Amino acid sequence: MLSLYRKTNLDCSRIITRNYSTSFSMGILAFDKQYRDPIYAIYGFVRYADEIVDTFHNFDKKVLLDEFVRDTWLAIERKISLNPVLDAFQETVRQYHIGHDLIAAFLESMAMDLEDMEYAEIDYNEYIYGSAEVVGLMCLKVFCDGDEASYDRLKAPARRLGAAFQKVNFLRDIGDDYQSRGRTYFPNLNLGISLDEKAKKEIEADIETDFQAAYVGIIQLPKGSRLGVLTAYRFYKNLFNKIRKTQAKHILEARIRISNTEKAALLMQSLISSKLNLL
């Protein structure tokens, strides 16, 4: 009955993805079936780690994260875990040969979030790599499925896509991160004064270059994964465009969103593009 156990654990990661992110849930549905479960497993893992440092304010986060890190490596070593999220993840790690260096970099970035801090350039780049770029690389391992030549060729744009997504999240949540958690991710940005239009435009220009570099890689992905990644790209690009049109002072006051109706329309655009062989 081990197969039933594994299936049940993957179901848990699927539920986590659907409950936490309509954007990624819709994007995953646009993948060929062979890619969906491993991507659910990766999302469940990174989502729960992030939840520890972002949400569990009335608990000892360091203790919880240390336990999560320990249990992650034990799951990978033993090839099984009683934690359904970690069991689904370790199966994906083994099947797709996801590098332990990627996992370690991600977990180290989560530990960075335990401290209230303003990031310098080196910390910022390290955090972006560990919290987002390596997640893109984990997914790329799944999409390339052992084709190391394709993986090496697409690594750089995959990193840029992860960076773009994370920086959009930072910009969208900039007010809440500073007021609730004492975090300022963007280096050399003094939110104790304000977020001015000049600083906002500089951040946006950097994000735009990441999106442009990422798109070059997206259109080279294996066809069964291309539509799903393009859908997530369009969700985030649409959110980014909304943020661009919002004055800096309002970014600090409100969280910009795109509605589920807008997401459904963007998914339809991606499907039409795929049917017309425009991807």
Summary of the structure (lengths in Angstrom):
residues: 279
radius of gyration: 18.5
end to end distance: 41.3
largest distance: 59.5
contacts: 884
relative contact order: 0.11
helix: 77%
strand: 1%
